[in-house]
């Protein structure tokens, strides 16, 4: 999705520049938007702030982009053009534009210094700068990029039908502790109101209709006395969840089911009972709650509201007009299904009242994740639970990180695993797992070791005798100002192949995106021409990938020739 909004933004900016005779550095603006999207959680132009520019130009660029200090002026100029565009298109107001310009004025003399500060360089930038490459920018190893989570509306794989049992396999999820979930279940506003209504009915000796439904007069009195928006929904929910027991027109207290038993019943009721618009305010949208939550469960990350709108549009729910998505999220928050800062009662949601910051995403609560997993089980669908990684060994940790778990879960696993052992022990375990392993395993292990401080020196220094780990160890030691041998040209070349090998899987998943990135920031021809000499098990695959992907014909030809030489050497 980041590629889509960036492409739209660049196209609009180019058209804006043409119409006003403004010289727009489109490539530089694209880089600004790409890095803001990848590293600073910017999902649209309106998300840019003065802090965004400060972090981009003084933190992200020095770490990630190989560029001479004198290029800073061009980057700042492009940022100023972007500010003008944001103001002209009313993405920001005049005060915000003034703050952004003031920030860029302050940044302009600081950015060349930051670009020249080698202590700020990331691993890849340090390596390729040392090799003399002018144009390679390579991001950090992503421990969760080996398998992408599929998107909504069938993008995650076409099943044989739309029923839950024919859906694609579910990703493993990390559940909150059961005690925490039970405590949260007691505080869900919808469930609290259902309990209040049930006790109100019992205390007043009120009885339901012969069909077990709430009487009209009782519903009216409940609205007035309890301040609840939809007593009929609450009553049906209380009966379904066992909070009360109904025998014809008699009402008895329930059997006090446990909080999570009640919650499981609530989720099943809301998602499968056909609530006729009582939950969301739209009958058709109530029918779509399951697919919305299923989408968020599979993505395992907050879903931006524009993506929710795209989903609803794709299934025809916006044909009769727009849906207030902010109100939708707040109603789901009242039900305990979504995260949002909102009051307990949904009847005021979306009415313009100031009831906290407007939600921008659809994000499942831990209770919703637990309840969805329980519902999947009821449907006979396998819903795996992610294992606790804190106590496992380094090989198991790396395997889990490479399984495609979400970035947030991966980060929590890494942090928890590192907290559970001294730095020296952690480094030794990780490097043991990396020794003799495939490049992708080695890349993950080394990226975690890179988080450790000088306390791990002994374990890292001990790998200087291993050809595959020596370049990584040299970089690690040098980056911390510790004594280290110089990285030889051959070692630097080997490490370049090793790092590019990490991209093979991602390139196969999205060849167009990889081709665009590697063509803009890949190694130059003079480096590629020498790669065939490297004694690396994946050198042929790397060179063939470059040959297919580089858009500069001369560079692509150099890669293909080098791949031929590498294959010939392996055969000979």
Buried (B, 14 or more C-beta within 10 A) or exposed (E): EBBEBBEEBBEEBBEBBEEEEBEBBBEBBBBBBBBBBBBBEBBBBEBBBBEBBBBBBBBBBBBBBBBEBEBBEEBBBBBBBBBBBBBBBEBBEEEBBBBBBEBBEBBBEEBBEBBEEEEBBBBBBBBBBBBEBBBBBBBBBBBBBBEEBBBBBEEBEEEEEEEBEEBEEBBBBBEBEEEEBBEBBEEBBBBBBBBBBBBBBBEEEBBBEEEBBBBEEBBEBBBEEBEBBBBBBBBBBBBBBBBBEBEEEEBEEBEEBEBBBBBBBBBBBBBBBEBEBBBBBBEBBBBBBBBBBBBBBBBBBBBBBBBBBBBBBEBEBBEEEEBBBBBBBBBBBBBBBBBBEBBBBBBBBBEEEEBEEBBBBBBBBBBBBBBBBBBBEEEEBEBEEBEEBBEBBBBBBBBBBBBBBBEEBBBBBBEBBBEEBEBBEBBBBBBBBBBEBEBBBBBBBBBBBBEBEEEBBEBBBBBBEBEBBBBBBBBBBBBBEEEBEEBEEEBBBBBBBBBBBBBBBBBEEEEEEBBBBBBBBBBBBEBBBBBBBBEBEBBBBBBBBBBBBBEEEEBBBBBBBBBBBBBEEEEE
